[in-house]
Amino acid sequence: MADLHDWGTGGAPKPSRPDYVPKVAVVPQTLDDLMKRAGCYANAVKAHVEYTAVSTWLMKADATLAAACIPVEAGNLSVLLARQALEHEAGWPKLADNPVPPPLYDLPQDAQGIARRMAGDIHALWEAAGRPYLRANDCKFAFQYLAAAVRKGIIPPIPTLGEVDPIPSGKPAKPHILDTFKETT
């Protein structure tokens, strides 16, 4: 066996497994894995990630929408409004200090129903198209977003998410250089 120290002899030990791949990804790569790790936020994660993919798919689905007799502008607006409402109803955390209710709630009940139905129809078309744009990066972003919500104390820790340390209370910011010229009385 080679000595563990390479003193210029060129006999440093080689790594035992250079092709080692961990059995579990540190960050979820699939929606199923993300939903398992999200715990009680699984439905919120699903709504967020799926409707992110639907919104992206809509940018290139003009022919599909035309075949289904759905106007492109109405479809885009319906998906946007329904997505925000579904995320809100499923409990998707908001990192903003003043979360506002989804704009869909401001519409009359019949308009809400039409928007939700149209978004559901578009979601079904997206699924029939093979669920395109459901990417690992979107799952990673949603995972990081949940971790940020835990760190900020917006949601309680999720045991299946992993160890997420809270953001330490920061030290006071240094005074701005222009503050030194202000009069103190």
HUWOSUL-V595520 format. One record per run of one state. SS is the DSSP state (H for helix, E for strand, - for the rest). FROM is the first residue (numbers start at 1). TO is the last residue. If there is no record, write none. Layout:
SS/FROM/TO ; SS/FROM/TO
This chain:
-/1/30 ; H/31/58 ; -/59/61 ; H/62/67 ; -/68/71 ; H/72/90 ; -/91/102 ; H/103/106 ; -/107/108 ; H/109/128 ; -/129/135 ; H/136/151 ; -/152/158 ; H/159/161 ; -/162/176 ; H/177/181 ; -/182/185
